[in-house]
Amino acid sequence: MSDENKKSNKLFYSIGEVAAMFDVNASLIRYWEKEFDIIKPQKNKKGNRLFTQRDIDNFHLIWHLVKERGMTLKGAKKKLKENRTETEHNFEVVQKLNQIKDLLIDIKKEL
C-alpha cells in the first residue's frame, strides 16, 4: 500500500485504482466488497464500480485487520460489527506510530 495514494481530492476511484493502492488484484477488491457491507461502491451506467474515499478508508481498515493483524475475514467482520469505533481508533494509532517510525528511520539515515 503506497503512502502517496492514501489521501486524494478525487470523488471516485475505479476498481483498478483501488487495487493499485493496495497492490492486489481487482478480484480481491470485488471479493471484499461482497464480504463486507461497509463497502458500498456506486456503479455508473456501464456497471463499473466507483469507490468513494469512505470506501477506501474502509478498505484500509479491513486491510489492517486481515493483512497486518492476521485476522480471518469472519474475525474482521465480527470486530467491525462489535467494536468499530475502537477498531478505527486503534488503526489510527498504528498509522501514527508507523509515520513516527518512518520519520525516525529517515532521521537516522541522515545522521
C-alpha positions in Angstrom: 0.0 0.0 0.0 1.7 3.2 -1.1 1.6 6.3 1.1 1.0 8.8 -1.8 -2.3 7.2 -2.6 -3.7 7.3 0.9 -5.5 10.7 0.6 -6.6 12.5 -2.6 -9.2 15.0 -3.6 -10.9 12.7 -6.1 -14.5 11.9 -5.5 -14.5 8.4 -7.1 -11.9 5.8 -7.7 -12.1 2.9 -10.2 -11.6 -0.7 -9.1 -8.2 -0.6 -10.9 -7.1 2.4 -8.9 -8.2 0.8 -5.6 -6.5 -2.4 -6.5 -3.3 -0.5 -7.3 -3.4 1.4 -4.0 -3.3 -1.9 -2.1 -1.1 -3.8 -4.7 -3.7 -6.5 -5.1 -5.8 -7.9 -7.9 -9.2 -6.4 -8.6 -10.8 -9.7 -7.8 -9.8 -9.3 -4.1 -11.5 -5.8 -4.1 -14.7 -7.4 -5.6 -14.5 -10.2 -3.0 -14.1 -7.9 0.0 -16.9 -5.8 -1.4 -19.2 -8.8 -1.2 -17.9 -9.9 2.2 -18.0 -6.5 4.0 -21.2 -4.5 4.0 -19.3 -1.3 4.9 -18.0 -1.2 1.3 -20.7 0.2 -1.0 -19.4 1.4 -4.3 -21.7 3.2 -6.6 -22.0 2.0 -10.2 -22.1 4.0 -13.4 -24.3 3.3 -16.4 -21.8 0.8 -17.7 -21.8 -1.1 -14.3 -18.3 -0.1 -13.3 -17.7 0.3 -9.6 -17.0 3.8 -8.3 -15.4 3.8 -4.9 -15.6 6.8 -2.6 -12.9 8.0 -0.1 -15.0 6.4 2.6 -14.8 3.1 0.8 -11.0 3.5 0.6 -10.8 4.2 4.3 -12.9 1.1 5.0 -10.5 -0.9 2.8 -7.6 0.4 4.8 -9.3 -0.7 8.0 -10.1 -4.2 6.6 -6.5 -4.4 5.2 -5.2 -3.6 8.7 -7.3 -6.3 10.4 -6.8 -9.0 7.8 -3.3 -8.5 6.3 -1.4 -6.7 9.1 -3.1 -8.3 12.2 -3.7 -11.7 10.6 -7.4 -11.9 11.3 -9.7 -14.1 9.4 -12.5 -12.4 7.3 -15.0 -13.8 9.8 -13.0 -12.3 12.7 -12.6 -9.0 11.0 -16.4 -8.8 10.3 -17.1 -9.5 13.9 -14.5 -7.0 15.1 -16.0 -4.3 12.9 -19.6 -5.1 14.0 -18.9 -5.2 17.7 -16.1 -2.6 18.2 -16.0 -0.4 15.1 -15.1 2.8 17.0 -12.4 1.1 19.0 -11.0 -0.6 15.9 -10.9 2.7 14.0 -9.1 4.4 16.9 -6.5 1.5 17.2 -5.9 1.7 13.4 -5.3 5.4 13.6 -2.9 4.9 16.5 -1.0 2.3 14.4 -0.9 4.6 11.4 0.5 7.5 13.5 3.1 5.2 15.1 4.2 4.0 11.6 4.6 7.6 10.5 6.7 8.3 13.5 8.8 5.2 12.8 9.3 6.2 9.2 10.3 9.7 10.3 12.9 8.3 12.8 14.3 6.0 10.2 14.7 8.9 7.8 16.4 10.9 10.5 18.7 8.0 11.3 19.7 7.8 7.6 20.6 11.4 7.6 23.0 11.1 10.6 
